[in-house]
Amino acid sequence: MRYLIALLICFFAIAPLDVDAQRDRKQNPKKTQQEANQKQADRKQKMRDDLQKDRDRHASIQDRKTKRRMRKTRKRSQRLAQNKPQPFYKRWFKKKGFK
């Protein structure tokens, strides 16, 4: 019983110290939020740079025919993303499917 009482007294003597330490806030919350936003923006920029570097490396190790095919595919996908139709001369002179 004595040990229990001594343990409780020690616990209640130490517990307020933790609460007092939590009250003082030395950092400005607005500044920490700005720092967090800046870190996130830096991380996104680094990811974009790494992705572009990987794409450039991938393109650099391709042969000439593959690079042409990749360029055509990229142009076609960009045109489709903008909802633009094919030029009239490509529509007129494309190969017709056999039935």
N, C-alpha and C positions, 0 to 999 in steps of 0.2 A: 504494500500500500504506500509505503514511504517513497518507493521508487517511482510509482505512478504520479504521485504528487510532485516530486522533484522534476520528473520529465515534463509534466504540464507547465510548471513554473518556468523551466528553461524554454519551452516552446513559446509561451506567451511573452517571454522577455526578448526572444530573437525575432519573432514574427513582425513586430512593428518596424524593424530595421529594413526589411525587404520593401515594405510599403513606402517608407520615406525615400528610398533610393529610386523608386519608380515615379515619384512626383516631379522631381526636377527634370526638366526637359531642356537640354542644352542646345539641341539642334532646332533649327527653324523648319517646321513641317513643309512650308512652301518651297524652301530651298531643297529639301530632300526629295520632294516630288519632281522638281525641275531636274535634279541630278538623275533620278530614275528615268524620266522621259528622255534625257540626253543619252543615257546608256542604251536604252531601247532603240533610239534612232541610230546610234552608232552600230549596234548589233545588226539592225536591218540593212544598213548601208554596207557593212562588211559581208553580209550574206549575199547581197546583190552583186558586189564586186567579185566574190568567189564564184558565183554562178556564171558571171560574164567571162571570167578567166577560164573556167572549165569549158564553156561553149567555144571560146576562141581556140583553146588547145584541141578540142575535139575536131573543129573545122580545119585546123592546121595539119592534122595527120591524115586527112582524107586526100584521095587522088582527085585529079581534075574533073573527071566525069561525075564523081559523087558530089563534088562542090557545086557543079552546075545543077544537078538534080535537087540538091538541098536549097539552092537559091530559088529555083522555080517553085518548089513546094512552099517556101516561105512567102514568096510573092502571092501565090494562089491563096494561101491561108489568110494573108493580110487583106486581100481583096474580098474574100468571103466574109471576113469579120466586119468589113465596112458595108456589106450588102451591095456591093457593086457587081453588075453583070460582066460577063466576059466581053472583050472587045468584039465588034461586029465581024471583023475578018476572021477571028478564031471560030466564031459560031458558024460562019458561012462555009469555011473550008475544013472543018474537022471531019475526021473519018466517021462515016455512018456505020452503025452496027448491022451485021448481017442477020437476017431472020430466017 
